[in-house]
Amino acid sequence: MDTTFAAHYDPGTSTLRLSGTFNEDAWSHVHEEVDRAFRRTACRLTIDLTQAAGVPANSVGHLVHLCNCCYPGTIVRVARRREAAA
């Protein structure tokens, strides 16, 4: 299983897109990527996790908490949960 992720910052939209498969090792680098992107943006940063796989809910919660405490104005976007077919 691929344990790497990719981070791409789009300066036009102030969006940090995190994609790929996440595990504990990948999450250890997320704070660094968010910090780097936040320093490049004017005030608003969007973190896009819609293309990421293996993102546990508690890790998203930690990321949202980190952004609320350290990076004001940052929005974390996650993929919509797919409903099971009846």
C-alpha positions as CSV (number, residue, x, y, z in Angstrom):
1,M,0.0,0.0,0.0
2,D,1.3,3.4,-0.9
3,T,2.1,5.4,2.2
4,T,2.9,8.7,0.6
5,F,0.9,11.8,-0.1
6,A,1.2,14.8,-2.3
7,A,0.8,18.4,-1.4
8,H,0.2,21.1,-4.0
9,Y,-0.4,24.8,-3.2
10,D,-2.4,26.8,-5.7
11,P,-1.6,30.5,-5.2
12,G,-4.5,31.6,-7.4
13,T,-7.1,30.1,-5.1
14,S,-5.0,29.9,-1.9
15,T,-5.7,26.2,-1.7
16,L,-3.5,23.5,-0.3
17,R,-4.5,20.2,-2.0
18,L,-3.5,17.1,-0.1
19,S,-3.9,13.9,-2.0
20,G,-2.9,10.3,-2.0
21,T,-3.0,7.8,0.8
22,F,-2.4,8.9,4.4
23,N,-1.0,7.0,7.3
24,E,0.7,8.1,10.5
25,D,4.0,8.9,8.7
26,A,2.1,11.1,6.2
27,W,0.2,12.9,8.9
28,S,3.5,13.8,10.6
29,H,4.3,16.0,7.5
30,V,0.9,17.7,7.2
31,H,1.6,20.4,9.8
32,E,4.7,21.4,7.9
33,E,2.8,21.7,4.6
34,V,0.0,23.7,6.2
35,D,2.5,26.1,7.8
36,R,4.3,26.6,4.5
37,A,1.1,27.2,2.6
38,F,-0.3,29.6,5.3
39,R,2.8,31.7,5.1
40,R,2.2,32.1,1.3
41,T,-1.4,33.2,1.5
42,A,-2.8,36.6,2.3
43,C,-5.3,35.6,5.0
44,R,-7.5,32.8,3.8
45,L,-6.3,29.3,3.2
46,T,-8.4,26.3,2.1
47,I,-7.1,22.8,2.8
48,D,-8.6,20.4,0.3
49,L,-8.7,16.7,1.4
50,T,-11.3,15.6,-1.2
51,Q,-8.7,13.6,-3.1
52,A,-7.1,12.0,0.0
53,A,-7.6,8.4,1.0
54,G,-7.4,6.8,4.4
55,V,-8.1,10.0,6.4
56,P,-9.5,9.0,9.8
57,A,-12.1,11.3,11.2
58,N,-10.1,12.0,14.4
59,S,-7.2,13.2,12.2
60,V,-9.4,15.6,10.4
61,G,-10.6,16.8,13.7
62,H,-7.0,17.4,14.9
63,L,-6.3,19.3,11.6
64,V,-9.4,21.5,12.1
65,H,-8.4,22.2,15.7
66,L,-4.8,23.0,14.6
67,C,-6.1,25.4,12.0
68,N,-8.5,27.1,14.4
69,C,-5.7,27.6,16.9
70,C,-2.8,28.5,14.7
71,Y,-4.1,29.5,11.2
72,P,-7.1,31.8,11.5
73,G,-9.4,31.9,8.5
74,T,-8.4,28.5,7.3
75,I,-11.1,26.2,5.9
76,V,-10.7,22.4,5.8
77,R,-12.7,20.8,2.9
78,V,-13.4,17.0,3.0
79,A,-15.1,14.7,0.5
80,R,-18.8,14.2,0.9
81,R,-19.6,10.8,2.5
82,R,-21.3,8.5,0.0
83,E,-24.5,7.0,1.2
84,A,-24.9,3.2,0.8
85,A,-27.3,2.1,-1.9
86,A,-30.6,0.8,-0.4
